[in-house]
Amino acid sequence: MIYVFKTSIDTKSKLEFANTLLNELLPNAYWNFDLEDCDNILRIDSEAEINETVLKNDIFDCIELE
């Protein structure tokens, strides 16, 4: 399933921290950020359900888009 999120990732340092977090939380998922989009989109392709750990983290804000 593909999940799409609006995020607050707007700097390279936040992106580096987010990369580390997502690699730890979602080792079997494919994901990427689109920082050229005004909503700094995060797309996650994962067979597992995305849980609150991703949505409520200390590194970036993350709101699922419909």
N, C-alpha and C positions, 0 to 999 in steps of 0.2 A: 504494500500500500504506500502511496506517496502522500506525505504530509507537507503542508506549506505554512510557514510562520512569518509574521512580521517581527523583526528584531531591532534591538538598539545597538547592534554592532556598527560602529562608525569610525573606528580607528584600527590600525594594524595591531596594536597591543591587545585590544579586546578580541580581535580575530584570532590571535595566537592563543589566548586563554580559552576561547571557545573551541578551537580545534582540539586542544588537549582534553577538555571536558567531554566533548562529543566522542572522541576516540575511546575514552574510558567507558562512557555510558552506553555507546552504541557500536561495539566492536564488529558486529556483523551487518551493519547498515551502510548504505551509500548516502552521502549528504554533501551539500555544497551551499555556499552563500552567494547571493547576487547583490553585491554592494553598489552596483550601478543603478539598481532599482531604488526608488525613493523610500521604500519600506524595508530596505536591507533584508531581502527575502532569504530565508533558510528553507531549503527543500531537503526532506529526508525520505529515502526509499528504504522501507524496512518491513520485514514480515512480522516482526514483533510490534506490539502496541507501544506507542510512545507514552511514557508515564510522566507523572508530576515532577520527577527529578530533572527532566529536561526543561519543562515549562517553568519551574520555580527554582532557578539557580542564582548564585551570587555574582555571576559574571555578566549576564545580559538579560534584558527583558525579552520575553518571547510570547507572542499571542498567535494562536492558531487561526488561520484564515479559512473561510468556507469556500 
